[in-house]
Amino acid sequence: MNLLINEPPLQVLPSLAKRIGLNEAIILQQLHFRSLISNNMKDGHKWIYKTYDEWQEEFPFWSADTIKRAIRKLEKEGYVISTSAFNKMKMDKTKWYRIDYSKCHVPTGQNAPSMGAKRTDGEGQNAPCDEGKMPPAITKEIKRVKTDNVDKALDTASQIINHLNFKTGKNFSSRSKATQRLINARLSEGHALEDFKTVIDVKAKQWLNDQQMSSYLRPSTLFSPTNFENYLNEVPAAKPVPKPATYQPPVLDFEKGEFN
């Protein structure tokens, strides 16, 4: 089993870990991330509602006692404020947590590493846990976003290849890694699904009945960087517009009588 990084890691600033302890910094970082996506507004603050069992699901490499000790230290030192007053039932002792971001302020002159820019008032950079400046921890929510993006890309590739197969009578697979790379590269350039359909329609009309050229109705040809741009900008020859007939006034013969 490979124990090196093949999955999204937890992130924590070394300066924060040095200041409050590694375990405490990891929990504080995760609490910050959870606060960013929380909808639990109480007393003008965002709160996180979690049991110790739920905390252990976030940190399966720690025992419940390790998590409790770290949270209690954060509470004691004032980094975390907790309460059970928001529970609907008095017997429910599950805690609500929020960060006291004012506690994370770095005194003047101390330059703590930060994701933000330097301040212009002569003070140091943003503190390691200034609100909005801590890098979000990578968790299931971020993994879900990545998964959704992959699913969306696969769906677009499937629609494109289905349209190609329909127009050409061929049987290309949207699961081909090479095909996905070509499609994703064109999408990253700003092209849309309709652009792919336009290229397919234009070239299918030109090549489908040509025995030699029909073999080039394939993703590797149609969606390559140079070809795609050229094909997309091909303007089908417009049908000649017939000129309107010139009006010919009737010729009147006044020598003839009213009746023939």
N, C-alpha and C positions, 0 to 999 in steps of 0.2 A: 504494500500500500504506500503510495507516494504522499508524504506529509508536507511537501513543499507547496507553495501557493498555486492552487488551481481553482480557487474560488474567491469571491470578493472578501477582502480582509476588513477587520475592524480598524478604524482609524483613531489615533489620539496624538495630540501634540506632545513631544517630549518635555517641553517646558511646563505643561500642565501636570504631567505625570511626576516630574521632579518636585513640583510644588505641593501636591496633595497625595501622592502615592499612585502607583500604576493601576491597581484595582479600582480605586476611587475615581481616577481619571477616565477609565473606560466606562464606568457606570454613568458618570456625569456627562460624558460625550453622548452616550446612548440616550440619556434622559433629555439632552438638548435636542437630539434628532427627533425623538418622540414628541417633544413640545412643538416642533415646527409643523407637524402634521396633525396635531391634536385639535379636536373640536370642543373640548371640555373647557369652557370659559366660566370661571368663578372669580368674583371680586376683581374683575379686570385683568386676570392672569389666566394663562393656559396651564392646565393641570394634567397630569398623567395618573391614571387609576390602574394600579397593578398589585396583585398578590405576590408573595415571595415565590410561589410556584411558577407564576408567569415570568417573573424575573429570571428564574432558573432556566426557563425555556429559551430566553434570549442568550443566556450564558451557560450552556450545558457543561462547560469545562470546569465550572465552579460548584462547590457544594452550597447548599442553602445557607449554612452558617457563614461561609466566606462572604456571600452576598449581603447577609444581614450586618456583618461587621463593617463592611465597606459603606453601606448606606447609613448606618448609625454614626460612623465617623463623619460623613458628609453633613449629616444633620447637626451633629455636635459642633462642627466647625463653621456652620452657617451657610454652606454652599447650597444645601438643599433644605427647603421648607416642606414639611409634611403635615398632614392632618387627616383625621377620619370624620371630621364634622360634616362633610358633604354627603355622607352615606345616608340613604333613606331610612335604614333600620339601625337603631342604636346598637344592636348586637353585632352588626357588621363592622369589623375593625380594619377592613382593608384600607390601606393608606392611599391618599392622593399626594402627588409630589409636584413640586415646581422648583426651578433654579432661582436663587437670589443672584441675579446678574451683577448687582452692585458689589457683591462680595468678590467678584472676579476682576475688579478694576486694578490695573497696575499703577503704583504710585509714580509720580512725575520722575522722569529721568531713566526709568527702567524700560529697556527695549525688549519686550517679549516677542518671540516669533509669532507671526500672525498671518492669516490668509488675506488680510486687508492691507490698504496702502498706509504709508506713514501719515501721521497726523500733522497738521500745519500749525498747531498752536504751541509747538515747542515741547509737547509731552511725548512720551514714547509711543510705540506702535500700539495697536489694539491688544488688549489682554488676551491670553490664551482662551478664555471662555467668555469674551464679550458677546452679548446677544447678537445673533445674526452673523457672527464671524467665525464660529467654530465650524470646521468642515463636517458635513453630515456623515454619520456612520453608514456603512453599507449594510443594509438589512434586507429582509424579505420584500419590503415595499420597493426598493430600488431594483431588486432582482425581478419583481413583477413587471416593472416598467420596461426593463430590458426584454423580458419575455414577450410583452405586448408588442414591442417594436419589431421583434423577430417575426411574430405571427402576422403582423400587418404587412411586412415585406414579403413573406411567403404567399400571402393572399394576393398581393399585387402581381407577383411573379406568376402565380397560377392563372390569374385572369389574362395576363399577356400571352402566356404559352397556349392557353385554351383558344384564344383568338387566332393565334398563328396556326394551330392545328386545324381549326375550323375553316380558315381561309385556304389552306394548302392541302388539306387531307392527310397531313402527316401526323406523327405521334411522338412529338418531343415531350420530355419530362420537365416539369417545373422544379423538380427536386435535384436536378443536376447542379453540382457546386459551381461548375464553370459558367453555366447559364445564369445562376443567381448572382455571381460576381459581376457579370456584364450588366445585368438589369440594375443591381444595386448601385453600380458606378454611374449609370446614366441618371438614376433617380437622385443620387447625391449631387449631380450637376444641376438639378432643378427641373428635370424633365418629368412629365406627368404620364399617367396611364394612357391618356388620349394621344400623346405623342408616339408611344409605341404602336398603338393601333393604326395611326396615320402611316407610319413607316411600313407596317405590315400590309396595309391596304394598297399603298402606292406600288410596292414592289411585287406583290402578288398579282396585281393587274397587269404589270409589265412582263413578268417572268413565268407565270404559272403555266402558260401554254407553250413556252419555249423549252424544248427538251433539254437543251444544254444549260440554260440559266435557271431552270426550276430547282436544280440541285443546290443553288445558293440561297434558297428560301429557308434559312436556318439561323438560329440565334447567333452563332459565332460570326456570321457575315452581317446580318441586319443590325446587331446591337454593338458592334465594335465601335470604338470612339470616333474614328474618322467617318466610317460608313454611315453611322446613325445620323450624325449631323448633316451629312450631305443628302441622305435620303429624305430626311425630314424637311429639307428646304427645296426639294424638287417640287415644282409646281406642275401639276398635270396640264397637258396641253388643253387649252380652252377650245370648245367647239366654236367654229365660225358662226357668227351671228348673221343671219340672212339680212340683206339690206331691205328696207321697206320698199315696196313697189311704188314706182313713180306715178303719181296721179295723172291720168290722161283724161282731159275733159272731153265730153262727147262732141262729135262734129255734127253740126246741124246743117241740113240742106234746105235753105229757104226757097229754093226754086220749086220744090215739090209742094204740092197742095197739102191741105190739112188732112185729106183722106186719100189714100192710094186707090 
